[in-house]
Amino acid sequence: MGSALHNAFSQIFEPNTSHVVRQTIFVSLSALIVVTGIALFPLFTTLPFVADRFNWIFGLAAMMSFPALVTAIMAKKLDFVSQSVEEQFYKKDKSLYSEYRSASLFKFMLTTLLINMFIPIIFNVFTLDFLDILFLIIANSFLIGREYFRMAALRHLSKKETEDMMTSNRLRIFLFGFVIIFIFGIPILCVVAPVVGMSLMTHLFHFIEEKSAS
């Protein structure tokens, strides 16, 4: 993972993806303003029930949804990142498939939002507040990992082949997803996390593909 992570960060400075990096920074900063506003909204409401009981739930749901929001907005542009990685490291200049569709993005966003909202509520009901952040990190790492890997794999595989590869490599994909979520949580680096994440998953896809072929 070390070399893949190094190469992923180096992709930020590649001329071929500079326009995507600029757009990602703009979208990330805009999304941060939105989710921060949503997270802080209950502090300014006049409804005590909302402010006292659900303030932290809204905050957690909003902030943990930041990676999914930025990813959904930038999904189409991140294809340029994957292409640049493949041209530079794998001598491939075009994708064979193009099955990644808006329907997948909608499902991804809806699932992420529901999980980020309901996990804190469920843990609050059972007074297990200290575990909600841990479970949110695990759930978001799983979802982000699968979505980024899906974006990389569907450039070359059919939907069924992609799902089969994801099933047989779920642990690797989860771990890489955890790394991406971790980068999203680091100030400054979070604004380029989608570019790093897409590059990282592209390297993972080709590693798995080459290992399967050997």
C-alpha positions in Angstrom: 0.0 0.0 0.0 2.9 2.3 0.7 4.0 2.7 -2.9 0.4 3.0 -4.1 -0.2 5.8 -1.6 2.9 7.6 -2.6 1.9 7.4 -6.3 -1.6 8.5 -5.5 -0.4 11.7 -3.8 1.9 12.4 -6.7 -1.1 12.4 -8.9 -2.1 15.8 -7.4 0.8 17.4 -9.2 0.4 15.7 -12.6 -0.4 18.3 -15.4 -2.9 15.9 -16.9 -5.1 16.1 -13.9 -4.5 19.7 -12.8 -7.9 20.8 -13.9 -9.6 18.0 -11.9 -7.5 18.9 -8.9 -8.7 22.6 -9.1 -12.3 21.6 -9.5 -12.0 19.1 -6.6 -10.6 21.8 -4.3 -13.4 24.2 -5.2 -16.2 21.5 -4.8 -14.6 20.3 -1.5 -14.4 23.7 0.0 -18.0 24.4 -1.1 -19.2 21.1 0.3 -17.4 21.8 3.6 -19.3 25.1 3.9 -22.6 23.3 3.3 -22.1 20.4 5.7 -20.7 22.7 8.4 -23.8 24.9 8.0 -26.0 21.9 8.3 -24.0 20.6 11.3 -24.3 24.0 13.1 -27.9 24.7 12.2 -29.4 23.1 15.3 -27.3 25.5 17.5 -29.3 28.4 16.2 -32.8 26.8 16.2 -35.4 27.9 18.7 -36.7 24.3 19.1 -35.1 22.9 22.3 -35.9 19.3 21.4 -33.9 19.6 18.2 -31.1 21.6 19.7 -30.6 19.6 22.9 -31.1 16.0 21.7 -30.3 15.9 18.0 -27.6 18.6 17.6 -24.8 16.1 17.7 -26.7 13.7 15.4 -27.1 16.3 12.7 -23.5 17.3 13.1 -22.2 13.7 12.8 -24.5 12.9 9.9 -23.5 16.1 8.0 -19.7 15.8 8.5 -19.6 12.1 7.8 -21.5 12.6 4.6 -18.9 15.1 3.3 -16.8 12.4 1.5 -19.8 10.9 -0.2 -21.1 14.3 -1.3 -17.9 15.4 -2.9 -17.4 12.0 -4.5 -20.9 12.1 -6.0 -20.3 15.6 -7.5 -16.9 14.8 -8.8 -17.5 11.2 -10.0 -17.5 11.9 -13.7 -14.3 14.1 -13.5 -12.5 11.5 -11.4 -12.5 9.3 -14.5 -9.7 11.6 -15.9 -7.6 10.8 -12.8 -8.0 7.0 -13.4 -7.1 7.5 -17.0 -4.0 9.5 -16.1 -2.8 6.9 -13.7 -3.3 4.1 -16.3 -1.4 6.0 -18.9 1.5 6.8 -16.6 1.8 3.4 -14.7 0.0 0.8 -16.8 0.4 2.0 -20.4 -3.3 1.9 -21.0 -4.8 4.9 -22.8 -8.5 4.1 -22.9 -11.2 2.3 -21.0 -13.1 -0.7 -22.4 -16.4 -0.2 -20.6 -18.4 2.8 -19.3 -21.0 1.3 -17.1 -20.8 3.7 -14.2 -24.1 5.6 -14.2 -25.9 8.2 -12.2 -28.2 5.5 -10.8 -25.2 4.1 -8.9 -24.3 7.5 -7.5 -27.8 8.1 -6.3 -27.9 4.7 -4.5 -24.5 5.4 -3.0 -25.5 8.9 -1.8 -28.9 7.7 -0.4 -27.3 4.7 1.4 -24.6 6.9 2.9 -27.0 9.6 4.1 -29.4 7.0 5.7 -26.5 5.2 7.5 -25.0 8.4 8.7 -28.3 9.5 10.1 -29.6 6.3 11.6 -26.5 4.9 13.2 -26.2 7.8 15.7 -30.0 7.7 16.4 -29.9 3.9 17.0 -26.9 4.1 19.3 -28.5 7.1 21.1 -31.6 5.0 21.8 -29.6 2.3 23.3 -27.3 4.8 25.1 -24.2 3.5 23.3 -23.1 7.0 22.1 -19.4 6.2 22.4 -19.6 3.5 19.7 -21.4 5.6 17.0 -18.3 7.3 15.7 -16.5 3.9 15.4 -19.4 2.4 13.5 -19.7 5.4 11.3 -16.1 5.2 10.3 -16.4 1.5 9.6 -19.6 2.0 7.5 -18.3 4.9 5.5 -14.9 3.2 4.9 -16.9 0.2 3.5 -19.1 2.4 1.3 -16.4 4.7 0.0 -14.1 1.8 -0.7 -16.6 0.0 -2.7 -17.7 3.1 -4.7 -14.2 4.2 -5.6 -13.2 0.7 -6.5 -16.4 0.4 -8.6 -15.5 3.6 -10.5 -12.0 2.2 -11.3 -13.0 -1.3 -12.2 -16.0 -0.4 -14.4 -13.6 1.3 -16.8 -12.4 -2.2 -17.8 -14.8 -4.8 -16.5 -18.5 -5.5 -16.8 -20.8 -4.9 -13.9 -20.9 -8.6 -13.0 -17.1 -9.0 -13.3 -16.7 -5.9 -11.1 -19.1 -7.2 -8.4 -17.3 -10.6 -8.4 -13.9 -8.9 -8.0 -15.2 -6.8 -5.2 -16.6 -9.8 -3.4 -13.4 -11.7 -3.5 -11.3 -8.7 -2.4 -13.6 -7.1 0.1 -11.0 -6.8 2.9 -8.5 -5.0 0.7 -11.1 -2.7 -0.6 -12.3 -1.9 2.9 -8.8 -1.1 4.1 -8.2 1.2 1.1 -11.6 2.8 1.8 -10.5 3.4 5.4 -7.4 5.1 4.2 -9.5 7.3 1.9 -11.8 8.2 4.8 -8.8 9.0 6.9 -7.5 11.4 4.3 -10.9 13.0 4.1 -10.6 13.7 7.8 -7.3 15.6 7.6 -7.5 19.4 7.3 -6.1 20.7 3.9 -5.6 17.2 2.5 -9.4 16.6 2.6 -9.9 19.0 -0.4 -7.8 16.7 -2.6 -9.0 13.4 -1.1 -11.2 12.4 -4.1 -8.2 12.7 -6.5 -5.9 10.7 -4.1 -8.7 8.2 -3.5 -9.4 7.6 -7.2 -5.7 7.2 -7.9 -5.3 4.8 -5.0 -8.2 2.6 -6.1 -7.0 2.5 -9.7 -3.7 1.2 -8.4 -5.5 -1.4 -6.3 -7.6 -2.5 -9.2 -4.6 -3.1 -11.5 -2.8 -4.9 -8.6 -5.7 -7.3 -8.2 -6.1 -7.7 -12.0 -2.4 -8.5 -12.5 -2.4 -10.9 -9.5 -5.4 -12.7 -10.9 -3.8 -13.0 -14.3 -0.6 -14.5 -13.0 
